[in-house]
Amino acid sequence: MADPVRPLVIIAGVEAVAGLAVLVADVVAAVRGTEGLAGGGSGLALAGVALWLLIALALVGIWLGLYRRRALARTPFLLVQAFVLVLVPLFWGSDLAAYRVVGVLVGLTAVAGIGLGLRPAVRAALA
């Protein structure tokens, strides 16, 4: 029988890698003096790095919890998917077609994550 938690582990892993990639990009931008991804002064760049560090650590923690089949990882996973859905209009409102495609993929992944995370089989597997 297929493991009902495996798709959640994959989605959380991809999100953790994406969070780490943004963290690295923000650190590189801050070190190069381009003032971080958000622009602004050096204080804002450091705040951006600190924020992405917390986000990346949280995403890795959620992935690790799901990988270890911990029931307490399910709720944060579902909350992250809800927050990711909030980002979709930011991608969709872009003038670049590539951003729109990314927005659609991100939105579909979040909806799939919510749907898969709410299945009774997942709840039973994580209990």
Steps between C-alpha positions, in 0.01 A plus 500: 500500500627848414618727778246786533758732661760472221342771277499739795866424568582574135304828496652611832847407373460706183376795706794463740748498211329807350518679835869418532561621144334835573703525822824443309398753233417756768832443678691535171309819417570644845872412485538645151348824621188485288307546825312173498217381284258761635728799443540770762788552742741256653282464811213387281732254323599348833137481607419323172777249558379438856141457380595254226720312746200451730274400210756253362555345843125467552456334159785258570344424840163426339667275243693318771185454708309354207797282403503359853120462488433740787134596538593850618649584159165473319346827624804718420515332158138593433558857621797538267283386208240761592768771516639385165155550347520865609813539284335379180342838408844663529632266231186523291508882496844505338561613144735208442344179371755288688384647832141420412594140423687476830196648675272237351740219596539636853123533537430151371764357733349681799148382415629144455685526832186611680292228338754230574566626852132489596452135399403266784772257391765765572355570842502127579857457371628789711323405822 
